[in-house]
Amino acid sequence: MKTLYIECHMGAAGDMLLAALYELLEDKQGFLDTMNGLGLPGVRVEAERGASGGIAGTHMRVSVHGLEELEHEHGHEHSHDHEHPHDHEHPHGHEHPHDHEHPHDHQHPHHHATPGQIGGLIDTLPLPEEVRANARGVYDAIARAEAKAHGCPVGEVHYHEVGALDAVADVTGVCYAMYLLRPDRVVVSPVHVGSGTVRCAHGIMPVPAPATANLLAGVPVYGGEVMGELCTPTGAALLTHFAQSFGPMPSMAAGAVGCGVGSKVFAGRANCVRAFLGEEEGEANGRISELVCNIDDMTPEALAFAAARLLELGALDVYTIPGTMKKGRSGHLLTVLCEVEKEGELARAVLAQTTTNGLRVRRCGKYFLTPGARTAETPWGTVQMKTASGFGVNRVTPEYESVAALARANGLPIQTVLHEVNKSL
């Protein structure tokens, strides 16, 4: 099984992830040619040799109209809503943990864009739909995290640094590199977030910054070893979007190693993100928690409501099996499947939503196909498709709601639309 392991001992930023994945690509020049042909105004992507702490790697230089964005102390991309002024109180000459993910160089115009505008820009890029869908997903996650951090609706979030053209290049570049590498499994190390505080237009904030902390909810993180912000919102969003699991490096035969370096120098530390691509054979490619309990005193309607609520709260699947309980009573075996990180939350939800006084928990290895997305064209419009690949298996399935919407809009039986979709596969 083709496995990608991303090591984040010095956090993660979009440009450093991009550089690490770039080193794993076979056709590096072709990748750069594609990135420089996207049509992003004035954007140029260049791979430069670099080193940090004695480790050689690649520094990915993304310039806008010939100028590379400067690093700043907080090294990440805060969005702003309408009520916040965009001041320029950032102290220059301070320490810079990462690279160019946001424009505060006063020679550049500031870029302010809504999530819808960024999504519209991504939709125009000449990249596979799977790449564009992943890029939109990353930006949607950032928008939700920023909205939660600043207490405003998602629609009122205005990307400032993160909406800049160089950051769009970082996000789409990572998504395109992942598309080209096609790993069956992505595992990420616990993320070093740094420590201390950072200054942004909202004032002085703790590390990790609120948006980053929201994005990394449920992810193993640590700090305290290095002062400053090491993981940016863009880095956090990319990691959580692609990772199937977080933890130590699995047993694998690493065929290639990529190293993306930042320009900030830390005493005695290599400021880099490393990516290991290799083969992991005969092992499950994920973990899952199974919560099980017996219920014999709930009506079918109440049990159905509880199952629906558990799905809304983040369960991967919920199902019941009829059975005979003690004293010959009819009942059901309720099973809830969830990510290991949500085990405690879902266990409490089972206790709250059902009449059981206890439940059993099993942690299991699981084999799964890596999900993706693409589209199919029909005479009536575009249908969204789900893809799944891995272990030598490739599947493409129409999204039911997308097919149903076209059928309703055109007064057609759903089978007619499905027939056209299947002809395109």
Phi, psi and chi 1 to 4 in degrees:
 res  aa     phi    psi   chi1   chi2   chi3   chi4
   1 MET       -  129.6  177.5  171.9   53.9      -
   2 LYS   -75.7  114.9 -168.5 -174.6 -155.5  179.9
   3 THR  -119.6  136.4  -62.8      -      -      -
   4 LEU  -111.3  122.4  175.1   67.0      -      -
   5 TYR  -113.0  126.5 -179.6   73.8      -      -
   6 ILE  -110.7  122.5  -58.9  175.3      -      -
   7 GLU  -100.4  119.7  179.0 -171.6   84.3      -
   8 CYS  -118.0   50.9  -57.2      -      -      -
   9 HIS   -69.2  -18.3  -66.9  -19.2      -      -
  10 MET  -123.7   41.0  -71.4  -62.9  -75.3      -
  11 GLY    73.7 -155.2      -      -      -      -
  12 ALA  -159.5  138.2      -      -      -      -
  13 ALA  -133.4  157.8      -      -      -      -
  14 GLY   -57.3  -43.6      -      -      -      -
  15 ASP   -69.9  -34.2   61.3  -49.8      -      -
  16 MET   -72.0  -39.2  -65.7  171.0   72.5      -
  17 LEU   -62.3  -42.3  -75.0  167.8      -      -
  18 LEU   -59.9  -44.1  177.1   59.1      -      -
  19 ALA   -65.8  -40.9      -      -      -      -
  20 ALA   -64.0  -43.6      -      -      -      -
  21 LEU   -70.0  -35.7  -63.5  177.5      -      -
  22 TYR   -56.7  -39.6  163.5   83.1      -      -
  23 GLU   -65.9  -19.8  -72.3 -153.9  -24.3      -
  24 LEU   -86.9  -13.2  -60.2  177.9      -      -
  25 LEU   -75.6  145.1  -63.1  172.7      -      -
  26 GLU   -77.1  -46.6  -68.1 -175.3    5.4      -
  27 ASP  -100.4   79.7 -175.0    4.5      -      -
  28 LYS   -66.6  -42.3  -65.2  179.5  173.9   60.3
  29 GLN   -66.6  -38.4 -172.5   57.3   50.9      -
  30 GLY   -61.2  -38.7      -      -      -      -
  31 PHE   -61.9  -47.7  175.1   80.8      -      -
  32 LEU   -63.3  -40.0  -67.3  175.6      -      -
  33 ASP   -61.2  -41.6  -69.7  -16.2      -      -
  34 THR   -64.0  -46.2  -62.7      -      -      -
  35 MET   -61.8  -38.4  -67.3  -58.1  -60.3      -
  36 ASN   -80.6   -5.8  -72.3  -43.8      -      -
  37 GLY  -105.3   12.6      -      -      -      -
  38 LEU   -73.0  -21.5  -66.8 -179.1      -      -
  39 GLY    88.4   12.4      -      -      -      -
  40 LEU   -68.3  122.2  -68.4  172.3      -      -
  41 PRO   -55.9  118.2  -23.9   34.1      -      -
  42 GLY    73.2    4.0      -      -      -      -
  43 VAL   -86.8  134.9  172.1      -      -      -
  44 ARG  -131.4  128.3 -178.5   74.5 -178.2  169.7
  45 VAL  -109.6  123.3 -180.0      -      -      -
  46 GLU  -133.7  138.9  -61.0  171.5  -75.7      -
  47 ALA   -99.5  122.6      -      -      -      -
  48 GLU  -118.4  143.9  -58.3  174.8  -18.7      -
  49 ARG   -70.5  140.2  -63.2  -54.8  -62.4  163.5
  50 GLY  -149.6  176.0      -      -      -      -
  51 ALA  -153.5  152.0      -      -      -      -
  52 SER  -150.6  127.3 -179.3      -      -      -
  53 GLY    58.6   31.3      -      -      -      -
  54 GLY    84.9    2.2      -      -      -      -
  55 ILE  -107.2  123.7  -61.6  178.6      -      -
  56 ALA   -82.0  145.8      -      -      -      -
  57 GLY  -165.3 -156.1      -      -      -      -
  58 THR  -119.6  134.8  -66.3      -      -      -
  59 HIS  -104.3  122.3  167.1   67.3      -      -
  60 MET   -91.1  112.1 -164.1   59.7   72.8      -
  61 ARG   -96.2  115.2 -176.5  178.4 -171.6  -88.9
  62 VAL  -112.5  114.9  180.0      -      -      -
  63 SER  -113.3  152.7   57.7      -      -      -
  64 VAL  -120.7  116.2 -178.3      -      -      -
  65 HIS    54.4   40.4  -60.8  -64.4      -      -
  66 GLY    85.3   -3.0      -      -      -      -
  67 LEU  -117.3  131.6  -64.2  174.5      -      -
  68 GLU   -88.8  138.8 -174.9  175.4   10.9      -
  69 GLU   -68.2  141.7  -55.4  -59.3  -16.1      -
  70 LEU   -80.0  152.9  -62.7  177.3      -      -
  71 GLU   -78.2  156.5  -65.3  176.3  -11.3      -
  72 HIS  -133.9  166.4  -81.9 -100.6      -      -
  73 GLU   -54.9  -43.8  179.0 -179.5    8.2      -
  74 HIS   -85.1  -15.0   53.2  -73.9      -      -
  75 GLY    57.3   21.1      -      -      -      -
  76 HIS  -142.1 -175.8   60.2   88.6      -      -
  77 GLU  -118.0   93.3  -37.0   82.9  -22.1      -
  78 HIS   -82.3  138.5  -73.7  -58.0      -      -
  79 SER   -88.9  165.3   66.0      -      -      -
  80 HIS  -135.8  142.5  -56.8  -94.7      -      -
  81 ASP   -97.5 -175.6   59.0   45.0      -      -
  82 HIS   -65.2  -23.0  -63.0  -67.4      -      -
  83 GLU   -86.8   -5.2  -61.7 -179.3    1.3      -
  84 HIS  -106.6  124.8  -66.5  -79.3      -      -
  85 PRO   -71.5  151.5   27.9  -34.9      -      -
  86 HIS   -98.3   85.6  -57.9  -69.3      -      -
  87 ASP   -81.2  174.8   60.1   34.7      -      -
  88 HIS  -124.9   48.1  -60.1  -83.9      -      -
  89 GLU   -92.8   13.5  -62.1  179.1    2.4      -
  90 HIS   -69.2  127.0  -59.4  -84.6      -      -
  91 PRO   -73.3  130.1   26.3  -32.0      -      -
  92 HIS   -90.7  153.8  -65.6  -83.8      -      -
  93 GLY    88.7    5.4      -      -      -      -
  94 HIS   -90.5 -175.7   50.4 -114.1      -      -
  95 GLU   -76.4  143.8  -66.5 -171.1   -8.8      -
  96 HIS  -123.1  105.4  -51.5  -69.3      -      -
  97 PRO   -72.0  -32.5   23.4  -31.3      -      -
  98 HIS  -133.5 -161.0  -73.4  -60.8      -      -
  99 ASP  -102.2 -141.4  -68.0  -16.5      -      -
 100 HIS   -89.0   30.7   58.4  -92.6      -      -
 101 GLU   -69.9   -0.9  -69.0 -161.1   37.2      -
 102 HIS  -156.8  148.5   57.3  -70.8      -      -
 103 PRO   -92.7  116.0   30.0  -29.4      -      -
 104 HIS  -129.3    4.3  -82.9  -64.9      -      -
 105 ASP   -64.3  123.7 -176.8  -20.8      -      -
 106 HIS   -70.5   -4.4  -61.6  -72.9      -      -
 107 GLN   -79.0  -12.5  -60.3  177.6   64.7      -
 108 HIS  -101.9  146.5  -69.6  -76.5      -      -
 109 PRO   -71.1  147.9   26.6  -33.5      -      -
 110 HIS   -78.1  141.8  -73.2  -75.4      -      -
 111 HIS  -107.7  125.6  -62.1  -86.6      -      -
 112 HIS  -124.0  126.5  -55.0  -88.6      -      -
 113 ALA  -147.8  146.1      -      -      -      -
 114 THR   -83.6  163.6   65.7      -      -      -
 115 PRO   -54.3  -38.0  -28.2   36.0      -      -
 116 GLY   -64.4  -38.1      -      -      -      -
 117 GLN   -68.6  -40.7  -70.5  169.8  -33.1      -
 118 ILE   -64.6  -43.5  -68.0  -65.7      -      -
 119 GLY   -60.3  -39.6      -      -      -      -
 120 GLY   -64.2  -39.1      -      -      -      -
 121 LEU   -63.9  -45.1  173.0   61.5      -      -
 122 ILE   -61.0  -38.2  -69.1  171.0      -      -
 123 ASP   -62.9  -22.6  -74.7  -18.9      -      -
 124 THR   -86.3   -9.1   67.5      -      -      -
 125 LEU   -75.3  137.5  -58.7  179.7      -      -
 126 PRO   -78.0   69.2   29.1  -34.9      -      -
 127 LEU  -129.6  159.4  -69.9  167.7      -      -
 128 PRO   -57.2  148.0  -25.0   34.4      -      -
 129 GLU   -58.0  -35.4  171.2   55.2   26.1      -
 130 GLU   -59.3  -39.2  180.0  179.3  -26.5      -
 131 VAL   -67.4  -46.5  177.4      -      -      -
 132 ARG   -63.2  -38.9  -64.3 -163.0  -60.8  -93.0
 133 ALA   -63.7  -41.6      -      -      -      -
 134 ASN   -65.9  -40.8  -78.8  -35.5      -      -
 135 ALA   -63.6  -42.6      -      -      -      -
 136 ARG   -62.2  -39.3  -70.5 -167.7  -61.0  -92.2
 137 GLY   -61.9  -39.5      -      -      -      -
 138 VAL   -63.8  -46.6  170.2      -      -      -
 139 TYR   -67.8  -35.2  -91.4   99.1      -      -
 140 ASP   -61.7  -40.8  -72.8  -13.3      -      -
 141 ALA   -64.0  -41.5      -      -      -      -
 142 ILE   -63.3  -42.8  -64.9  172.0      -      -
 143 ALA   -60.8  -43.9      -      -      -      -
 144 ARG   -64.2  -41.0  -68.7 -168.4  -63.2  -89.4
 145 ALA   -66.1  -41.4      -      -      -      -
 146 GLU   -67.8  -40.7  -68.0  -76.2    5.4      -
 147 ALA   -61.4  -42.9      -      -      -      -
 148 LYS   -64.9  -40.3 -178.5  177.9  179.4 -179.5
 149 ALA   -65.8  -37.1      -      -      -      -
 150 HIS  -103.6    1.6  -59.2  -58.3      -      -
 151 GLY    67.6   40.1      -      -      -      -
 152 CYS  -132.8  159.8   67.2      -      -      -
 153 PRO   -62.9  152.4  -20.8   32.5      -      -
 154 VAL   -57.6  -37.5  170.7      -      -      -
 155 GLY   -65.1  -18.6      -      -      -      -
 156 GLU   -95.3   -2.7  -67.8 -177.6   11.4      -
 157 VAL   -67.2  132.2  168.2      -      -      -
 158 HIS  -116.8  115.2  -89.5 -147.9      -      -
 159 TYR   -65.9  133.6  -65.2  117.4      -      -
 160 HIS  -108.8  -90.8 -177.3   36.1      -      -
 161 GLU   -63.9  -44.1  -65.4   89.3   -5.8      -
 162 VAL   -66.6  -20.7   75.9      -      -      -
 163 GLY   -87.2   -1.3      -      -      -      -
 164 ALA   -67.3  156.7      -      -      -      -
 165 LEU   -62.4  -34.8  -67.7  173.8      -      -
 166 ASP   -67.4  -33.7   63.1  -37.1      -      -
 167 ALA   -71.0  -35.9      -      -      -      -
 168 VAL   -61.3  -39.3  173.4      -      -      -
 169 ALA   -63.9  -41.2      -      -      -      -
 170 ASP   -60.5  -48.9  -75.5  -17.5      -      -
 171 VAL   -65.5  -50.4  169.7      -      -      -
 172 THR   -65.9  -33.1   55.7      -      -      -
 173 GLY   -64.4  -44.0      -      -      -      -
 174 VAL   -64.2  -43.2  169.6      -      -      -
 175 CYS   -63.2  -38.4  -67.5      -      -      -
 176 TYR   -70.5  -39.7 -175.5   44.3      -      -
 177 ALA   -63.1  -40.8      -      -      -      -
 178 MET   -63.7  -37.3  -66.8  -67.5  -71.1      -
 179 TYR   -62.3  -41.3  171.8   83.1      -      -
 180 LEU   -73.2  -36.5  -64.9  173.6      -      -
 181 LEU   -75.1  -33.8  -68.1  170.0      -      -
 182 ARG    51.7   53.8  -69.6  -77.4 -175.7 -170.1
 183 PRO   -70.0  146.9   27.3  -34.2      -      -
 184 ASP   -76.7  -27.2  -63.3  -44.4      -      -
 185 ARG  -144.9  138.9 -178.4 -172.1 -177.3 -162.7
 186 VAL  -121.7  121.5  179.4      -      -      -
 187 VAL  -119.6  138.2 -177.1      -      -      -
 188 VAL  -123.5  139.7  175.9      -      -      -
 189 SER   -67.7  164.0   73.2      -      -      -
 190 PRO   -53.2  142.7  -28.0   36.7      -      -
 191 VAL   -98.6  124.4 -178.8      -      -      -
 192 HIS   -79.9  116.7 -170.1  176.4      -      -
 193 VAL   -99.0  -10.1  -63.7      -      -      -
 194 GLY    87.8 -163.9      -      -      -      -
 195 SER  -159.2  174.3   62.4      -      -      -
 196 GLY    91.1 -145.3      -      -      -      -
 197 THR  -133.7  163.7   58.9      -      -      -
 198 VAL  -134.2  153.4  -65.4      -      -      -
 199 ARG  -107.0  133.5  178.4 -175.4  -67.4  -83.6
 200 CYS  -142.2 -174.6   69.6      -      -      -
 201 ALA   -63.2  -21.0      -      -      -      -
 202 HIS   -83.8   -7.4  -63.4  -78.9      -      -
 203 GLY   117.6 -161.8      -      -      -      -
 204 ILE   -87.3  128.3  -64.0  175.5      -      -
 205 MET  -125.0  153.8  -66.9 -171.9  176.6      -
 206 PRO   -76.1  158.1   29.3  -35.8      -      -
 207 VAL  -100.0  131.6  170.9      -      -      -
 208 PRO   -70.4  147.9   29.0  -36.6      -      -
 209 ALA   -59.6  154.4      -      -      -      -
 210 PRO   -52.8  -43.9  -29.4   36.2      -      -
 211 ALA   -64.6  -41.4      -      -      -      -
 212 THR   -62.9  -42.9  -55.5      -      -      -
 213 ALA   -61.5  -39.9      -      -      -      -
 214 ASN   -63.5  -41.9  -69.3  -23.1      -      -
 215 LEU   -66.6  -31.0  -73.3  160.1      -      -
 216 LEU   -95.2   12.4  -66.6  176.1      -      -
 217 ALA   -57.4  128.3      -      -      -      -
 218 GLY    84.6   -3.3      -      -      -      -
 219 VAL   -98.8  137.5  171.9      -      -      -
 220 PRO   -67.0  121.0   21.1  -30.0      -      -
 221 VAL  -131.7  164.3  -60.4      -      -      -
 222 TYR  -153.7  161.5   63.7   99.4      -      -
 223 GLY  -152.7 -163.7      -      -      -      -
 224 GLY    92.2  -16.3      -      -      -      -
 225 GLU   -88.8  -29.3  -60.3  179.5   23.8      -
 226 VAL  -131.8  132.4  176.6      -      -      -
 227 MET   -79.8  132.0  -65.7  -63.9  -68.0      -
 228 GLY   117.8  169.3      -      -      -      -
 229 GLU   -90.1  124.3 -176.5 -180.0   52.7      -
 230 LEU  -104.8  -31.7  -60.6 -177.9      -      -
 231 CYS  -109.1  121.7 -173.3      -      -      -
 232 THR   -90.0  163.2   71.7      -      -      -
 233 PRO   -57.3  -40.1  -28.5   36.8      -      -
 234 THR   -62.6  -45.6  -64.4      -      -      -
 235 GLY   -60.8  -44.4      -      -      -      -
 236 ALA   -63.1  -42.2      -      -      -      -
 237 ALA   -66.1  -40.2      -      -      -      -
 238 LEU   -66.3  -43.3  -73.6  164.7      -      -
 239 LEU   -62.2  -48.5  -68.0  175.7      -      -
 240 THR   -71.9  -24.5   53.5      -      -      -
 241 HIS   -71.1  -39.5 -176.8   81.2      -      -
 242 PHE   -99.8  -22.6  -74.9  107.1      -      -
 243 ALA   -72.2  133.5      -      -      -      -
 244 GLN   -86.9  -26.1  -88.3   98.8   45.2      -
 245 SER  -158.2  161.3   61.6      -      -      -
 246 PHE  -122.3  136.9  -70.7   82.3      -      -
 247 GLY   161.4 -164.1      -      -      -      -
 248 PRO   -70.3  163.6   25.8  -34.2      -      -
 249 MET   -63.1  129.8  179.2 -174.1  -72.9      -
 250 PRO   -71.6  164.5   26.6  -33.7      -      -
 251 SER   -68.5  114.1  177.3      -      -      -
 252 MET  -153.6  152.5   57.5 -173.5  -74.2      -
 253 ALA   -93.2  100.9      -      -      -      -
 254 ALA   -73.4  117.3      -      -      -      -
 255 GLY   -89.2  -23.7      -      -      -      -
 256 ALA  -151.9  149.5      -      -      -      -
 257 VAL  -130.4  128.3 -179.2      -      -      -
 258 GLY  -112.5  143.0      -      -      -      -
 259 CYS  -130.7  118.8 -178.4      -      -      -
 260 GLY  -105.6  120.3      -      -      -      -
 261 VAL  -106.3  146.4  -59.8      -      -      -
 262 GLY   -95.1  170.0      -      -      -      -
 263 SER   -93.7  -14.1   56.8      -      -      -
 264 LYS   -73.1  139.2  175.6   66.5  176.7   76.0
 265 VAL  -102.1  125.4  176.3      -      -      -
 266 PHE  -111.4  130.9  -67.3   91.8      -      -
 267 ALA   -59.4  120.4      -      -      -      -
 268 GLY    73.8   10.2      -      -      -      -
 269 ARG  -131.8  140.7  -69.6  178.6  176.7  -87.5
 270 ALA   -86.7  117.3      -      -      -      -
 271 ASN   -86.6   86.6 -177.3   23.5      -      -
 272 CYS  -152.6  160.2   64.6      -      -      -
 273 VAL  -112.1  131.1  169.6      -      -      -
 274 ARG  -113.3  144.7  -66.6 -162.7  -63.1  171.2
 275 ALA  -127.2  126.6      -      -      -      -
 276 PHE  -111.1  125.8  -60.9   78.7      -      -
 277 LEU  -118.0  123.2 -173.9   65.7      -      -
 278 GLY  -163.3 -168.5      -      -      -      -
 279 GLU  -106.1  130.5  -71.2  -65.1  -35.8      -
 280 GLU  -122.8  109.6 -179.1 -174.3    6.5      -
 281 GLU  -103.5  142.2  -64.8  -69.6  -15.2      -
 282 GLY    67.7   19.3      -      -      -      -
 283 GLU  -122.2  153.1  -65.3 -175.1   11.8      -
 284 ALA   -63.7  148.4      -      -      -      -
 285 ASN  -105.5   25.9   56.3  -23.4      -      -
 286 GLY  -177.5  175.6      -      -      -      -
 287 ARG  -127.5  151.0  -59.5  -77.4  -68.1  172.0
 288 ILE  -147.6  149.4 -164.6  169.1      -      -
 289 SER  -105.1  139.3  -71.3      -      -      -
 290 GLU  -118.8  117.2 -176.5 -179.1   62.2      -
 291 LEU  -105.2  127.0  -44.9  179.0      -      -
 292 VAL  -133.1  138.7 -177.4      -      -      -
 293 CYS  -152.1  158.3   63.8      -      -      -
 294 ASN   -99.8  135.2  -62.3  -21.1      -      -
 295 ILE  -133.2  125.7  -64.1  174.2      -      -
 296 ASP  -131.3   12.6   61.8    5.5      -      -
 297 ASP  -136.1   35.5   54.7   -6.4      -      -
 298 MET  -124.5  143.7  -69.8 -177.3   71.7      -
 299 THR   -71.4  156.9   66.2      -      -      -
 300 PRO   -56.6  -38.5  -26.1   35.1      -      -
 301 GLU   -64.9  -42.9  -66.1   85.1   -2.5      -
 302 ALA   -66.2  -39.0      -      -      -      -
 303 LEU   -67.7  -39.5 -171.6   54.7      -      -
 304 ALA   -63.5  -39.6      -      -      -      -
 305 PHE   -63.0  -44.2  177.6   83.9      -      -
 306 ALA   -61.1  -42.1      -      -      -      -
 307 ALA   -62.4  -42.0      -      -      -      -
 308 ALA   -63.8  -41.1      -      -      -      -
 309 ARG   -65.3  -39.3  -74.8  -67.3  -64.3  134.5
 310 LEU   -63.5  -37.3  -68.3  167.2      -      -
 311 LEU   -65.5  -41.2  -73.4  169.2      -      -
 312 GLU   -63.7  -30.0  -68.1  168.3    0.1      -
 313 LEU   -84.3    1.6  -67.3  169.7      -      -
 314 GLY   115.7    4.1      -      -      -      -
 315 ALA   -64.8  144.4      -      -      -      -
 316 LEU   -76.4  -33.6  -60.4  174.3      -      -
 317 ASP  -160.6  149.6 -160.7    3.5      -      -
 318 VAL  -139.6  131.3  179.5      -      -      -
 319 TYR  -150.8  159.8   60.0   91.5      -      -
 320 THR  -125.3  148.5   59.9      -      -      -
 321 ILE  -126.1  125.0  -60.6  174.1      -      -
 322 PRO   -68.5  147.2   23.3  -32.2      -      -
 323 GLY  -161.8  175.1      -      -      -      -
 324 THR  -105.5  122.7  -57.7      -      -      -
 325 MET   -94.0 -172.7  -53.5  -58.8  163.5      -
 326 LYS   -61.6  152.5   60.1 -174.5  178.7 -178.0
 327 LYS    63.0   21.4  -59.7 -178.8 -179.3  178.9
 328 GLY    73.5   13.3      -      -      -      -
 329 ARG   -77.7  141.9  -69.9 -163.7  -66.6  -98.6
 330 SER   -75.5  141.7  -63.5      -      -      -
 331 GLY  -159.6 -165.6      -      -      -      -
 332 HIS  -138.1  146.2  -70.6   85.1      -      -
 333 LEU   -95.2  113.3 -179.2   72.4      -      -
 334 LEU   -94.6  127.4  172.8   68.7      -      -
 335 THR  -123.3  130.6  -58.5      -      -      -
 336 VAL  -121.8  125.2  179.2      -      -      -
 337 LEU  -104.3  135.5  -57.8  179.7      -      -
 338 CYS  -153.2  164.0   66.9      -      -      -
 339 GLU   -63.9  148.1  -59.7  -70.8   -6.8      -
 340 VAL   -56.9  -37.8  172.4      -      -      -
 341 GLU   -65.4  -22.6  -66.8   80.1    7.6      -
 342 LYS  -101.5    9.6  -65.4 -175.9   72.3   67.9
 343 GLU   -58.0  -49.9  177.5 -175.6  -66.6      -
 344 GLY   -62.7  -44.0      -      -      -      -
 345 GLU   -61.9  -44.7  177.7 -174.9  -13.2      -
 346 LEU   -72.3  -32.8  -92.1  -61.5      -      -
 347 ALA   -62.6  -43.0      -      -      -      -
 348 ARG   -65.3  -35.5  -69.3 -171.8  -68.1  -87.4
 349 ALA   -66.9  -38.0      -      -      -      -
 350 VAL   -60.7  -44.5  169.9      -      -      -
 351 LEU   -63.6  -35.1  -65.3  172.1      -      -
 352 ALA   -79.0  -35.6      -      -      -      -
 353 GLN   -90.9  -16.5  -63.2  -68.7  -28.7      -
 354 THR  -121.7  178.6   72.8      -      -      -
 355 THR   -95.2    3.8   57.0      -      -      -
 356 THR   -68.6  148.6 -171.9      -      -      -
 357 ASN   -98.4   -0.7  -69.5  -31.1      -      -
 358 GLY  -172.8  164.2      -      -      -      -
 359 LEU  -149.7  160.5   63.5  153.5      -      -
 360 ARG  -102.5  145.3  -55.3  177.4  -67.0  -76.7
 361 VAL  -124.8  130.1  177.6      -      -      -
 362 ARG  -126.7  134.4  -69.1 -170.0  -73.2  -96.8
 363 ARG  -103.4  125.8  -68.5 -171.7  177.9 -177.9
 364 CYS  -125.5  150.6  -46.7      -      -      -
 365 GLY   -75.7  151.4      -      -      -      -
 366 LYS  -138.8  147.3   68.6  171.6 -178.6  176.1
 367 TYR  -104.5  130.7  -68.1   81.2      -      -
 368 PHE  -148.1  154.7   64.0   92.3      -      -
 369 LEU   -86.0  141.8  -57.1 -178.7      -      -
 370 THR   -71.9  124.6  -58.6      -      -      -
 371 PRO   -78.8  155.9   29.1  -34.0      -      -
 372 GLY  -156.2 -171.4      -      -      -      -
 373 ALA  -147.1  149.5      -      -      -      -
 374 ARG  -155.2 -175.4   52.2  168.8  -78.9 -166.4
 375 THR  -130.4  161.9   59.2      -      -      -
 376 ALA  -133.5  141.2      -      -      -      -
 377 GLU   -96.0  139.0  -63.6  -59.4  -36.2      -
 378 THR  -127.7  168.8   74.8      -      -      -
 379 PRO   -61.0  -16.8  -24.4   34.3      -      -
 380 TRP  -106.8   -2.3  -50.1  -75.7      -      -
 381 GLY   140.2 -170.7      -      -      -      -
 382 THR   -92.0  138.5  -58.8      -      -      -
 383 VAL  -113.7  132.4  170.9      -      -      -
 384 GLN   -76.7  138.0  -59.7  -62.2  -42.1      -
 385 MET  -122.4  144.9  -51.2  -72.3  -75.1      -
 386 LYS   -98.6  137.1  -63.8 -178.0  -66.7 -174.5
 387 THR  -117.9  155.2   64.3      -      -      -
 388 ALA  -147.9  131.5      -      -      -      -
 389 SER  -145.8  157.2   60.2      -      -      -
 390 GLY   140.3  157.0      -      -      -      -
 391 PHE    55.6   31.8  -56.0  102.5      -      -
 392 GLY    78.2    8.6      -      -      -      -
 393 VAL  -110.5  137.7  176.4      -      -      -
 394 ASN  -134.3  126.2  -69.9  -76.6      -      -
 395 ARG  -130.7  146.8  -68.8  178.1 -178.5  157.3
 396 VAL  -133.3  125.6 -178.3      -      -      -
 397 THR  -133.0  134.0  -52.7      -      -      -
 398 PRO   -66.3  142.6  -16.2   29.2      -      -
 399 GLU   -74.0  121.6  -73.8  -83.4   10.0      -
 400 TYR   -55.5  -48.5  169.7   78.1      -      -
 401 GLU   -63.5  -34.3  -68.7  -63.0  -19.4      -
 402 SER   -67.5  -43.8 -178.7      -      -      -
 403 VAL   -65.0  -45.0  175.1      -      -      -
 404 ALA   -62.2  -38.2      -      -      -      -
 405 ALA   -62.7  -42.3      -      -      -      -
 406 LEU   -66.1  -40.5  -81.6 -173.6      -      -
 407 ALA   -62.3  -44.7      -      -      -      -
 408 ARG   -64.3  -45.6  -68.2 -169.5 -167.3   97.4
 409 ALA   -64.4  -27.9      -      -      -      -
 410 ASN  -110.0    6.7  -66.7  -82.6      -      -
 411 GLY    62.6   39.3      -      -      -      -
 412 LEU  -114.4  153.4  -62.3  169.1      -      -
 413 PRO   -65.6  145.7  -18.1   30.0      -      -
 414 ILE   -63.1  -29.4 -164.4  168.3      -      -
 415 GLN   -63.0  -32.8  -65.2   91.1  -25.0      -
 416 THR   -65.1  -44.2  -58.1      -      -      -
 417 VAL   -66.6  -43.5 -179.3      -      -      -
 418 LEU   -60.2  -37.8  -76.1  171.5      -      -
 419 HIS   -60.8  -43.4  177.7   69.3      -      -
 420 GLU   -66.9  -38.5  -71.3  -64.8  -33.4      -
 421 VAL   -63.0  -45.9  171.5      -      -      -
 422 ASN   -64.3  -29.2  -68.1  -31.2      -      -
 423 LYS   -66.2  -26.2  -77.0  168.2   55.8  177.2
 424 SER   -85.3   -9.7   69.4      -      -      -
 425 LEU   -78.4      -  -61.1 -179.0      -      -
